Amino acid sequence: MRPADLHIVGSGPAGLSAAHTAINAGARVCLIDNDHAPGGQIWRGGPDKWTDSRALEIWKTLHAHPHFTRLSNAQVIGSVDCNSLLLEVKDEPVRVDFERLLICSGARELFLPFPGWTLPGVTGAGGLQALIKGGMPVQDRSIVIAGSGPLLLATALTAMEAGARVEAIVEHQGLPQLSSFGLELLLRHREKFRQAVSLFSRLRKIPYLTGGRIVEARGLDAVQSVVVRTGRRQQEFACDFLAAGFGLVPNIDLACSLRCDTANDAVVVDALQKTNRPHIWAAGECTGIGGVDKAIIEGRIAALDALAMLPSAQDRAMLRQSHDFAALLARSFKPDASLREMCLPGTIVCRCEDVAASSLAPHRSWREAKLATRVGMGPCQGKTCGAACQFLFGWAPPASRIPIVPASAAALSQIE
Ligand SMILES: Cc1cc2nc3c(=O)[nH]c(=O)nc-3n(C[C@H](O)[C@H](O)[C@H](O)COP(=O)(O)OP(=O)(O)OC[C@H]3O[C@@H](n4cnc5c(N)ncnc54)[C@H](O)[C@@H]3O)c2cc1C
């Protein structure tokens, strides 16, 4: 392993932007990611598939630079101590010591349970998009996309461009809320407004239902239809896939394993992206959901600070703007309490261990429920059902533990 001045976990927009900034400043960078290709979520698939000029520009600098090392297919499973990470690479444990660490671990989807959500063919909205970008054929297959937030539209476009028939997009927020979001975009985020208008115009033939929610996904061995309700009206759409997404949850497990402070389910950082731990910075979705522009500018500012350089006035202005947009997203698409009604007593909440809502409801906390049922004890270790229980029952989410993902015994034996 070549020595590095800055180790970065996550090669999404935040990690790539940080690596680019650091390399341009003359530093040696090691970029670690569990995927085979760089890009994270939005730039998934690697440089051959990228269309965003910012990603291509970054990669032009990085890909053959002698000071740039990329560890791909490398899963960070936790920390060994406060200056070293434990990775699993091809089932082998690898210890990586760092002087300065930047965590850019992104976010995952928030899944909320409803009857039939465990049927094959039901995925997250981003999950379906990732499958399509990964090559899953959807030509002439019918798809319904439901939930809340801009990711529904991005997924619809990906599906449509791959030849799928998108039967409907069902947005939970009502028209007044969406109109006020649009107005704020127009007034304060002109470029985002332009992107939204362009997206809507490309999706104009797809029915867009507002103020709607899923009642049930139906099917025998796989999803065949979905019932949705808008106001008093109930409609059933036949579909081969249902993509249901209700927003994103920051990936904070690695930061927690390094004992970084968190608040509101995100890593706490200062104005220069520094965490409370010496030599550890965080950037992108793990510090709060805000999209690609926030990830890029936070990654840049974190790298500058890690190398004892100051951000410019323009950098600071971009950071403020991206945080303003993040706050607008949070206000406009916060999952509304009425979505709890989707989950009936018999609905499975913990899909790894088949625990239904009725078994969880009598308990007062995640810990109590975990002692009495098998909730959160399957392979996802509560990453999916923990956030769902937080939303459904108001429980504090489960604390992260090492390993942050299931790991081999060989890797676990390295933890002191
Ligand atoms: C499924 C999904 C789809 C999305 N699609 C869109 C979209 O179409 N348009 C849009 O604007 N936004 C989309 N987003 C939002 C997206 O997260 C941001 O726009 C942007 O990608 C955030 O960049 P980031 O660098 O913070 O995180 P990410 O892009 O999520 O990158 C994080 C990277 O860290 C890696 N990683 C995390 N933990 C570890 C670990 N322990 N060990 C090793 N590697 C690790 C991940 O594999 C990933 O490559 C999507 C989000 C999700 C979850």
The ligand as an ORCA input file, in Angstrom:
! r2SCAN-3c Opt
* xyz 0 1
  C     -29.830      4.515     -4.295
  C     -29.613      6.001     -4.502
  C     -29.776      6.575     -5.762
  C     -29.590      7.943     -5.963
  N     -29.794      8.498     -7.197
  C     -29.687      9.841     -7.351
  C     -29.973     10.476     -8.601
  O     -30.325      9.832     -9.555
  N     -29.865     11.820     -8.686
  C     -29.470     12.575     -7.613
  O     -29.346     13.812     -7.721
  N     -29.175     12.003     -6.441
  C     -29.300     10.672     -6.284
  N     -29.057     10.120     -5.067
  C     -28.611     11.004     -3.995
  C     -27.080     10.892     -3.954
  O     -26.772     10.236     -2.765
  C     -26.319     12.207     -4.091
  O     -26.793     13.021     -5.072
  C     -24.795     11.993     -4.312
  O     -24.512     10.783     -4.957
  C     -24.165     12.035     -2.967
  O     -22.779     11.897     -3.092
  P     -21.906     11.330     -1.880
  O     -20.511     11.343     -2.369
  O     -22.242     12.030     -0.637
  O     -22.415      9.822     -1.651
  P     -22.561      8.583     -2.610
  O     -22.684      8.982     -4.020
  O     -23.630      7.751     -2.009
  O     -21.169      7.822     -2.440
  C     -20.816      7.132     -1.269
  C     -19.842      6.039     -1.636
  O     -19.291      5.492     -0.446
  C     -19.223      4.102     -0.552
  N     -19.218      3.569      0.807
  C     -20.085      3.839      1.798
  N     -19.759      3.177      2.917
  C     -18.638      2.481      2.612
  C     -17.832      1.577      3.355
  N     -18.102      1.281      4.647
  N     -16.757      1.006      2.751
  C     -16.470      1.302      1.460
  N     -17.207      2.140      0.702
  C     -18.284      2.727      1.276
  C     -20.483      3.751     -1.347
  O     -20.383      2.506     -1.985
  C     -20.523      4.891     -2.366
  O     -19.795      4.567     -3.533
  C     -29.202      8.744     -4.857
  C     -29.022      8.159     -3.598
  C     -29.223      6.807     -3.411
  C     -29.034      6.208     -2.028
*
